[in-house]
Amino acid sequence: MTSPKSKTPIHPFQATVSNLSNRNVLSEVNLRLTPAQLAKFKKTCFGKLLDITLKFQGALVHCMLLREVAKSDVQPFEMWFDLLGHAIRFSYHEFGLVSGLRFAPIPCESSYHFKEVEEVHVKDKAGEIIVKRKEVEKHRLRDLYFKGRERIKLREYKEKFNELDFYNIDDDDAVKLALILVLELFLCGRDKRRLIHPFHMQLVDYLDQFNAYPWGTFCWAWTYKSLHDALSGRLNKYADRSAKKNNDCKYNLAGCPFIFQAWVYEAIPYCNGLYGVKKSLPSIPRIVTWNTSKTIEYRDVQLRLFAADNVDPLVELRASDSELEEDWFKLLQLYKPSELDIALACYGEDDIDQGATDIRSTEENTIDDVPVDQSRTHTADVGDGNVCADDHGDALLDKVPRTPIVHQASKKRPRPKPASEFMNHDDILESLFQRMEKHIDARIDARFQQMEDKFGAQLRDIQNQLRDIHEYVSKLQIPPQ
């Protein structure tokens, strides 16, 4: 069967890939939490991620992104890559198998209620103390550890985490603070200049609900959006400039590129021992099975991986018998991705500046410009528990286009639309009214508190004087006229 032509640009371009996902926070959690706190953390939805030991290999990730192809008749939100004439898939399914996180439609934040009834002691007009009950939205962790500040940057949050003496704080609070750190800085790979999401700080205070939240969908949306947009507008621009000097392409990857990198190891078993080292015993999730063997460069990937004769790529990953029994995998089988999930996960977040030079993790790779030889073809055998590039895979390849993918013009995976486009007018109005109500209530409470602090003592003195005058007048015996 005739293999498809190369879909890669003729002149791959030099690039510096910065990984915003900070794996060091996993080491910090392991080191700073007490043994009792660490044991509790490992029972949470992120507990097994603490065993991840991968180091970011930007050259390998960049080489794969250069080989993305557009395919017809596929499910939405799938990324397909051409590896030596075979198409392999990265989708939410592979993300879930590698990460072991829960997948389900992302619920609306307004469906969660964090209000509690508080009793407030106030004086009535007669000066008697009465008890009033009022519903108040709780921000316990924020109030306790950040003095009630509404705007907390991720950099400030991390500094506070490192300053805490975990032997002198509540064990549950320590676990909750660590969960937010892992979520924001490792799984979502957010810029440290961004603000902590208040909803996450509230949700983590209810651990059962936090563990049941579909963090797999949430983090996959971040990762997919970043990978999908990484080379938008750069393929043609830098391919044309590849022969020139000082060709300097830089881009950042948000989400969790470590999961994408572990998928590359899984989908291309030839990488075992070459770029990653797989443990002898299988682990769940799969990402903890892999160690990084070494730091690699673009030239090494091109000459040793994409010019090899015995690469047996897997078209898609399939679950093992033990994974089939996991609750998260049963949910993964039921899940269907949507643009709404991506919009809700990334709602309110500005686009990642893919060309920024001042937002980098310590793990980055500069990629050299090397010609590519992709004229080889290869036929693979069927492996255990996976679909390989056999005749079925070759049939799929007949539908692969013969030209490089152009992200801007892609009709299969359009840029996620704003969440408002998926809501009817009633939902939009209700959401706006809820936000306005919260904002107005907060402003009124703050204003009343300011008035109380400024004039409270004077008003109480006047009230006491009026009461004394009233009592004095009532005792006077004034004869009728």
C-alpha positions in Angstrom: 0.0 0.0 0.0 1.4 3.4 -0.9 2.4 5.5 2.0 1.4 9.1 2.2 3.8 11.9 1.4 5.5 13.8 4.1 3.3 16.4 5.8 6.2 18.1 7.6 7.5 21.5 6.4 10.4 21.0 4.1 12.6 23.2 6.3 11.9 22.5 10.0 12.7 25.6 12.1 14.7 26.3 15.2 12.7 26.8 18.3 12.9 27.2 22.1 10.1 25.4 23.9 9.3 26.6 27.4 7.2 24.3 29.6 5.0 26.3 32.0 4.1 23.1 33.8 6.3 23.1 36.9 7.2 19.6 38.0 9.3 20.9 40.9 6.1 21.5 42.9 5.6 17.7 43.1 9.0 17.5 44.8 8.2 20.4 47.1 5.0 18.7 48.2 6.9 15.5 48.9 9.5 17.3 50.9 7.5 19.8 52.9 4.4 17.9 54.0 4.7 15.8 57.2 4.5 12.0 56.8 0.9 12.1 58.1 -0.1 14.9 55.7 1.7 13.1 52.8 -0.2 9.9 53.5 -3.5 11.9 53.3 -2.5 13.6 50.1 -1.8 10.3 48.4 -5.4 9.3 49.0 -6.7 12.2 47.0 -7.3 12.4 43.3 -3.8 13.8 42.7 -2.0 11.5 45.1 -0.4 9.2 42.5 1.0 12.1 40.5 3.6 12.7 43.2 5.5 9.6 41.8 6.1 11.4 38.5 9.9 11.6 37.7 9.9 12.8 34.1 12.0 15.7 32.9 10.7 17.7 30.0 12.1 16.9 26.6 11.1 19.9 24.5 12.9 18.6 21.4 10.8 15.5 21.3 7.6 17.4 21.9 8.4 20.0 19.2 9.3 17.3 16.6 5.9 15.7 17.2 4.0 19.0 16.9 5.7 19.6 13.5 4.3 16.3 12.3 0.6 17.0 13.1 -1.7 16.2 10.2 -5.3 16.9 9.3 -7.5 13.9 8.9 -11.1 13.6 7.7 -13.8 11.4 9.3 -12.3 11.6 12.8 -13.8 12.6 16.1 -13.6 16.3 17.2 -10.6 17.4 19.4 -8.3 14.7 18.2 -4.7 15.4 17.2 -3.1 13.1 14.6 0.6 12.8 13.9 2.4 11.3 10.9 5.2 9.0 12.1 7.1 7.4 9.2 4.0 7.0 7.1 1.7 6.0 9.9 -0.9 8.2 11.7 -1.1 8.0 15.5 -3.7 9.7 17.7 -3.6 11.8 20.8 -7.0 12.6 22.2 -8.8 12.9 25.6 -8.8 9.0 25.6 -5.0 8.8 25.6 -4.7 11.8 28.0 -7.0 9.9 30.4 -5.1 6.6 30.1 -1.7 8.3 30.7 -2.9 10.6 33.6 -5.5 8.5 35.4 -7.7 11.6 36.0 -11.5 11.7 36.0 -13.4 12.7 32.9 -16.9 14.1 32.8 -18.6 17.2 31.5 -17.4 20.3 33.4 -20.2 21.5 35.7 -21.1 25.2 36.0 -19.5 26.9 39.0 -22.9 28.3 40.0 -24.1 24.7 40.7 -21.9 24.7 43.7 -23.0 26.4 46.9 -20.4 27.5 49.4 -22.7 29.7 51.6 -23.1 29.0 55.3 -25.5 30.5 57.8 -23.8 32.8 60.4 -25.4 34.3 63.5 -24.8 38.0 63.9 -25.5 39.8 67.2 -26.9 43.3 66.7 -28.8 45.9 68.7 -32.3 46.8 67.9 -33.9 50.2 68.2 -34.5 49.7 71.9 -30.9 48.9 72.5 -31.5 45.2 73.1 -29.1 42.7 71.6 -30.8 40.3 69.1 -29.5 37.5 66.9 -29.8 37.6 63.2 -29.0 34.8 60.7 -27.3 35.6 57.4 -26.0 33.5 54.5 -22.4 34.2 53.9 -20.2 32.9 51.1 -17.2 31.1 52.7 -13.6 31.6 51.8 -12.1 29.9 54.8 -8.6 29.1 53.4 -8.2 32.5 51.9 -9.3 34.2 55.1 -7.1 32.1 57.3 -3.8 32.0 55.3 -4.1 35.1 53.1 -5.8 37.6 55.4 -9.0 37.6 53.3 -7.3 38.9 50.2 -9.4 38.5 47.1 -6.6 38.7 44.5 -3.8 36.2 45.1 -1.2 35.7 42.4 0.2 32.2 41.9 3.7 33.5 42.6 2.5 34.8 46.0 0.6 31.6 46.7 3.8 29.5 46.1 5.9 31.8 48.3 3.3 31.4 51.1 3.3 27.7 50.7 7.1 27.6 51.1 7.0 29.8 54.2 4.5 27.6 56.1 5.6 25.4 58.9 3.5 22.3 58.1 4.2 20.8 61.5 2.1 23.6 63.1 -0.9 23.7 60.8 -3.9 21.4 60.4 -3.2 18.3 58.4 -6.3 18.7 56.2 -5.4 22.3 55.5 -1.9 21.3 54.4 -3.3 18.7 52.0 -5.8 21.3 50.6 -3.1 23.9 50.0 -0.9 21.3 48.3 -3.7 20.2 46.0 -4.2 23.8 44.8 -0.4 24.1 44.1 -0.3 20.9 42.1 -3.5 21.8 40.2 -2.5 25.3 39.2 1.2 25.0 38.6 1.7 21.4 37.4 -1.5 20.2 35.8 -2.7 23.5 34.4 0.7 25.0 33.9 -0.5 28.5 34.5 1.7 31.6 34.4 2.8 32.6 38.0 1.6 36.1 37.3 -2.0 34.9 37.0 -4.5 35.0 39.9 -5.6 31.9 41.9 -9.1 30.9 40.9 -11.4 31.7 43.9 -13.6 28.7 43.0 -10.7 26.3 43.3 -9.9 27.7 46.8 -13.5 27.2 47.9 -14.0 23.8 46.3 -10.8 22.3 47.9 -12.3 23.0 51.3 -14.8 20.3 50.5 -12.4 17.4 49.7 -15.1 14.9 48.7 -16.4 17.3 46.1 -12.9 18.3 45.0 -11.9 14.6 44.5 -15.1 14.0 42.5 -14.6 17.0 40.2 -13.6 16.1 36.5 -10.1 17.4 36.7 -9.1 15.1 33.8 -11.5 17.1 31.5 -10.3 20.4 33.0 -6.6 19.7 32.6 -7.0 18.0 29.2 -8.8 21.2 27.9 -5.8 23.3 29.0 -3.3 20.9 27.4 -5.2 20.4 24.2 -5.7 24.1 23.7 -2.1 24.9 24.2 -0.8 22.1 22.0 -3.3 22.9 19.3 -2.4 26.6 19.2 1.4 26.2 19.8 2.4 26.4 16.1 -0.5 28.5 14.8 1.0 31.1 12.5 4.5 29.8 12.9 4.7 26.8 10.4 4.8 28.9 7.3 6.6 31.9 8.9 9.5 30.0 10.3 9.8 27.4 7.6 10.4 30.2 5.1 13.1 31.7 7.4 14.8 28.4 8.3 17.7 29.0 6.1 18.4 32.5 7.5 20.6 33.2 10.5 19.2 34.3 13.9 16.0 32.5 13.2 14.6 32.5 16.8 11.2 30.9 17.4 10.0 30.8 21.0 6.8 29.5 22.3 5.3 28.3 25.7 3.3 25.2 26.4 0.6 25.5 29.1 -1.4 22.6 30.5 0.6 19.5 31.3 3.0 18.7 28.4 4.5 15.9 30.6 1.4 13.9 29.9 1.8 14.4 26.1 5.5 13.4 26.4 4.6 10.2 28.3 2.0 9.5 25.6 4.8 9.7 23.0 6.7 7.1 24.9 3.6 4.9 25.0 2.6 5.3 21.4 6.2 4.8 20.1 7.7 1.8 22.1 10.9 2.4 20.3 11.4 5.4 22.7 11.8 2.9 25.6 15.5 3.0 26.5 16.2 5.7 23.9 14.5 8.8 25.5 12.5 7.2 28.4 13.0 4.2 30.6 10.0 2.1 31.5 9.8 0.4 34.9 9.7 -3.3 34.9 6.3 -3.4 36.7 3.3 -1.6 35.1 1.9 1.2 37.1 -1.4 3.1 37.1 -1.5 5.8 35.9 0.9 5.2 33.0 2.8 8.4 33.4 4.4 7.2 36.7 5.8 4.2 34.8 8.3 6.3 33.0 11.7 7.9 33.9 13.6 10.2 31.6 16.8 8.8 30.4 18.6 12.0 29.3 18.3 15.5 27.9 18.0 15.3 24.1 18.4 17.7 21.2 16.5 18.1 18.0 19.3 16.6 15.9 19.2 13.4 18.0 15.4 13.0 17.6 15.7 13.4 13.8 18.6 11.1 13.2 17.8 8.3 15.8 13.9 8.2 15.9 12.6 9.5 12.6 15.2 7.8 10.5 14.9 4.4 12.2 13.8 1.2 10.5 12.3 -0.6 13.4 9.8 1.9 14.9 6.5 0.3 15.6 4.0 3.1 16.3 0.6 2.4 17.9 -2.3 4.1 16.2 -4.2 4.5 19.5 -3.8 3.3 23.1 -6.0 0.6 24.7 -6.6 -0.1 28.3 -5.1 -3.0 30.1 -7.2 -5.5 32.1 -6.3 -3.7 35.4 -7.2 -0.3 33.9 -10.6 -1.6 32.8 -11.5 -2.1 36.4 -10.6 1.5 37.5 -13.5 3.9 38.2 -11.8 6.7 36.3 -11.6 4.6 33.1 -15.3 3.7 33.3 -16.0 7.4 33.4 -13.6 8.0 30.5 -15.5 5.5 28.3 -18.7 7.5 28.9 -17.3 11.0 28.2 -17.7 12.9 25.0 -15.6 16.1 24.5 -17.2 19.4 23.6 -16.2 23.0 22.9 -18.2 24.0 26.0 -15.9 22.0 28.2 -12.8 23.8 26.7 -14.5 27.2 27.0 -15.5 26.6 30.7 -12.1 25.3 31.6 -10.2 28.2 30.1 -12.9 30.8 30.8 -11.5 34.1 32.0 -7.9 33.2 31.1 -6.1 35.4 28.6 -4.4 33.5 25.8 -1.0 32.3 26.6 1.7 34.4 25.0 3.3 31.8 22.8 6.2 34.2 21.9 7.0 35.3 25.4 10.6 35.1 26.5 10.2 36.0 30.2 7.9 33.2 31.2 10.0 30.1 31.2 10.4 27.1 33.5 13.9 25.8 34.1 13.2 22.9 31.8 13.6 24.2 28.2 15.3 23.0 25.1 16.7 24.9 22.1 16.0 23.0 18.9 18.5 23.1 16.0 17.6 23.2 12.3 18.2 19.8 10.7 16.8 18.4 7.4 14.3 15.6 7.7 14.1 12.4 5.8 10.6 11.0 6.1 10.5 9.0 2.9 10.6 5.7 4.8 7.6 3.4 5.2 7.0 0.8 7.9 4.6 -1.9 8.7 4.0 -2.9 12.4 2.7 -5.9 14.1 -0.2 -6.1 16.6 1.0 -5.6 20.2 -0.6 -6.6 23.4 -3.4 -4.3 24.5 -2.9 -1.7 21.7 -3.8 -1.1 18.1 -0.8 -0.9 15.9 -0.3 0.4 12.4 -1.4 -2.7 10.5 -3.7 -2.8 7.4 -6.4 -1.1 9.4 -4.0 1.7 10.2 -2.9 1.9 6.5 -6.6 2.2 5.5 -6.9 5.2 7.8 -3.8 6.8 6.2 -5.5 6.9 2.8 -7.6 9.8 4.2 -4.6 11.8 5.4 -4.1 15.0 3.3 -1.0 15.4 1.3 -0.2 18.9 2.5 1.1 20.2 5.8 -1.6 21.1 8.3 -2.4 24.8 8.6 -3.8 25.5 12.0 -5.4 28.8 11.2 -7.5 27.2 8.4 -8.4 24.0 10.2 -12.2 23.4 10.1 -12.1 20.2 12.1 -10.8 21.7 15.3 -11.8 25.4 15.3 -10.6 27.7 18.1 -12.8 27.3 21.1 -15.7 29.7 21.2 -16.6 31.8 24.3 -18.8 30.1 26.8 -21.6 32.6 26.1 -22.2 31.2 22.7 -23.3 27.9 24.2 -25.8 29.5 26.6 -29.3 30.8 25.9 -30.3 34.3 26.9 -31.9 33.2 30.2 -28.7 31.5 31.3 -26.6 34.5 30.3 -29.0 36.9 32.3 -29.0 34.6 35.3 -25.2 34.4 35.3 -24.9 38.2 35.0 -27.5 38.7 37.8 -25.6 36.3 40.1 -22.4 38.1 39.5 -24.0 41.5 40.0 -25.7 40.4 43.2 -22.4 39.1 44.7 -20.6 42.3 43.7 -23.4 44.6 45.1 -23.7 42.6 48.3 -19.9 42.7 48.9 -19.9 46.5 48.2 -22.8 47.1 50.6 -21.3 45.0 53.3 -18.0 46.8 52.9 -19.7 50.2 53.0 -21.7 49.4 56.1 -18.5 48.2 57.8 -16.8 51.5 56.9 -19.7 53.5 58.3 -19.8 51.4 61.4 -16.0 51.9 62.0 -16.2 55.6 61.4 -19.5 56.7 63.0 -20.6 53.7 65.1 -19.3 55.1 68.4 -20.8 58.5 67.8 -24.2 57.1 66.8 -24.3 54.9 69.9 -23.6 58.0 72.1 -26.4 60.0 70.4 -28.7 57.0 70.9 -27.9 56.8 74.6 -28.4 60.6 75.0 -31.8 60.4 73.3 -32.8 57.5 75.6 -31.8 59.5 78.7 -33.8 62.6 77.4 -36.8 60.4 76.8 -36.7 58.9 80.3 -36.2 62.4 81.8 -39.1 63.9 79.9 -41.4 61.0 80.8 -40.8 61.6 84.5 -41.7 65.3 84.4 -45.2 66.2 85.5 -46.2 69.0 83.2 -49.6 70.5 84.1 -52.1 70.7 81.2 -52.7 74.2 79.7 
